[in-house]
Amino acid sequence: MEQVSNNLIFGGEQQRYKHTSSELACEMHFSVFLPPQAKQGKVPQVYWLSGLTCTDENFVQKAGAQQYAAEHGVAIIAPDTSPRGEGVPDDAEAAWDFGLGAGFYIDANEPPWSKNYRMYSYITSELPQLINENFPVLSDKVSIMGHSMGGHGALTIALKNPGHYQSVSAFAPICAPTQCPWGHKAFGNYIGSDKSEWSKHDTCELIGSSTEKLPLLVDQGGDDNFLEEQLKPELLEKACAENEHPLTLRIQDGYDHSYFFIASFMRDHIEWHAERLKK
């Protein structure tokens, strides 16, 4: 692991690192914000999973999360969204919604993707081990949140790992990837044609078998141009109602899919996690 940069912000440190990933078989970057409280001892940690086309740097530079994380004394871990580098396969037409920058936080089964595209294992196993061994964080105080594709990742990862995360939230998540074009393209290529395997990575499907009932906080922009075709929060609302799963779904009128939307409600999400991480 090699440090790439370190910037002081709100009394904490915004750091970036690179390392060779065994799960993804390539060099990866990730960012860590350490609040000022980390100088005195270990702090809780929140994972942020970004959306399509993003790297770890989009969140760091645009979300405005550091101020609130510094106030509440929580670290933020921001990984990249896919494997990258020479030899890592990409969409044949270099489409923005598949391949590089679009790992969907699942483990691919199908060649040529299966060698590198193992984002689920990277996020749930390899990266946490690296973080817990090298940074002043509490390994048993972990939350997760994300945006769009990363919102899908945060919700499904939390639901698939009961007891591991203290809280979960999402901005404009892909709520039902088995029922939208983005999900069909990603799952069809990464996982294959067996749709029973797809359902293992669909929030609305996982809600039905969830035993933990971890409360969900979801913010969705009312003017999001992906709302009806790709995101489908009404399906999440329906699944939670049918299964008595606690959900706070807030449709924010006038907001779109961008980081302007994310930054507007980041304070609420950091406070949501901080409150639950300190119990």
N, C-alpha and C positions, 0 to 999 in steps of 0.2 A: 504494500500500500504506500502510495506516494502523495504527499500534499501538493496540490496544484495552486491553491490560492487561500488567503486568509484575510478577511476584512472585518474591522471593528464596526459594529452597528448596534445602537441602543444598549451599549455596555456589554453586549455579547460578541461572539465571534461567528461570522459566516465563513465556513470553510468548504473547500472542494477537494476531492481526492480522486485518484485513479488506481485501479488494481486489476489484476488478471483474475477473471471469474472462471472457476472450474465448471459451474453449471452452464454458463453461456458460451464457454470456449472462446472468449475474446476479452479484450481490455474494456473495462467499464468505468464510467465516472459516476460519482454520487456526491451530493452536497449535505452538509450537516450544519445546522445552526445550534450553537451552544449558548444558552442564556447566561447572564452574569452569575447566577446562582450556582452554575456548574463549577465555578472556581472554589466553592466551599464544600462541595460534595456531589454525589450522584443525583441526577434529576430524572423525572419521567420523560418519556419520549413519544412523539407523534410521527407516524409515517405519512408522507404525502405522495400520492400516486397521480402523475400528470396524464393529460389526455393525448389524443392523436397529434402527431407531428412534433410534440414537445420533447425537450431534454430535461435534465434536472435543473437547468438554469432559468427556465421560464418562470417557474414558481418563485425562485429565489429573488428574481429581479422585479416581478410584477405584482405579487400577491399582497405584499405589505404585512406579512405574517410575523416578521421578527419583532416588531414593537410589542405585539400582544403576547408572543411567546416569552419575551424578556420580562414582561409584567407578571406573568404567571409562573415563570420558572420551569418551562418545558423545552426540551430539545426537539428539533424538527429534522427528520431524515427524509431527503428527497432523492430517490434513485432515478436513473434514466428510464425511458419507456420501452426499450428493446435492446437486444444485442446490436453491436455495430462493429464495423471494421472490415478489412480485406478478407474475403472469403465468406462473410456472412451473407446469406441469400436475401434478396429483396424482391419486391413485386416486379414482374417482367416488364411492366409498363411504367415502373416507378410511381405508382399511384400513392397518394398521401394517406390513404386509409387502410393500408396493408403493408406488411414487411417492416422496413426500418422506420422506427418511431411509432410502431403500431403492434406491440407485442401482446396486448390484450390481457396480460397478467395470467396467462395459462401456460401449461407445458404442452408443446406440440408433440403429436404422435406420428405425423406424416412426414416423409422425406420431401424436399431437402430441409424442411424447417426444424425437424426433431433434434438435430445436432446442436443448434444454437438457441432456439426459441423456447427457453425454459424459465420464463419470467415468474411463474408461480413459485417454483422451488427457489429461485433467486431471492424473491421478496420474503418468503416465509422461513427460509432456512439459512442460505449462505450469507446474505447481507446482514441479517440480525446477529449471527454469530460474530461477524467481523465488527459490527458496531458495539456489541456488548463487551467484546474483549479489548477494544481499543479506545473507548470513549467513556466519560463519566456519566453513564446512564443507568437507570434501574431496569434490569431485564424483566422484572415482573410488573412493571407499570408501563404498558404499551397501548397506544391507541392508533387508529388509522383513518385517513380521509383521502378524498381524491376528487377529480373533475372529469366528467364525461367518460371516456374509456377508463380513466383512473377511478372515477366514481364507481363504475362497474367493478373494477378490481378491488377497491376498498370494501364494498358491501359483500361481495362473494367471498373474499378472503376471510373477513370477520365471521361470516356465517359458516364457513367450512372449518373454522378453528375455534370451536366454543371454549370459553374459559381463558383464551390467550389474550384477547383484547378487552380493555376496560370500556372502550367506547368506539363508535364508528359514525362517520358523517360523510356526506357527498354533496357536490355541486353538480347539477345537471347530469346525473349518471345515466348511462345506457342501462335502463332498468330490466329490459327483457331482450337480450341479444339473440335469443332463438327466434325472435319475432321482428327483427329489423334487418335492413340490408347490410349495415356494418357487421353485425353479428354473423349473418349468413356467410359473408365473404371470409371473415376471419376464422370462424369455426370450421367451415367447409374445407379450407386449406390447411389449417393447423391440426385439426382433430380428425377430419375425414367425414364420410357421409352418414355415419351412425349418429342419429340425432339424440339417442338416449345418452350418449356421451356429452353432447352439447348441454343438456339440461343440468349437468353437474357444475356448470359455470354460469348459470342464469339466476339472478337474484330472486326473481318471482317464483322460480321453481324451488329454490333452496328454502324460501320462507316456509313452504309447506311442510318441510321435514325438520325445521329448526327447533331444537329443544331448549336453547339458552334464552331466547326472547330478548336479545340485546336491543335496546331502543335505538331506532334509526333517526337521524336528523338529515333531512334532504332539502336543499334550496334549489329552486328551478326558476330560471328567468321566463317571464311570461311572453316576451318577444324573441325567444330563442328560435332561430330559423331551423333548428334540427328537432324541435319539440315533438311534432306529430309523427314524423316518419321514423326517427331514430331513437328517441329517448323514452317516450311513452310512460311518464310517471303515473298515469291513471291505472296502468296495469300493476304497478307496485302498490298503489293505494288499495286496489281491489284485493290483491294477494294478502296484504297485511290485515285488512278487515276480515277476510274469510278465515284467517288463521289466528286472529287475536294477537297479532304481533305489533308491539308499540312502534308507531311511526309519527314523526312530526314532519309533515310535508308542507313547505311554504312556497307558494307561487308568487314570485316577486314581479309585480306588474312593471312593464316597460324595460326590463333588463334582458340582455342578450346572452350569448354563450361565451363571452370574452372574459379576460382577466379584470376588466372594469367591473363586471358583475361579481367575480370572485372576491376582489379586494373590498367591495362594498359590504360584504357579510362575513369577512374573515374573522373579525373580532368575535362574533357570535359562536363560530365554530371552535376557535381556540378556547373560549370560555367553557363551551360544552365539554370539551375533552379535559381541560384542566380540573374542572369540578369533579369529574369522575375518576381521574387519575390520582387525586389526592385523598380519596376515601380510604 
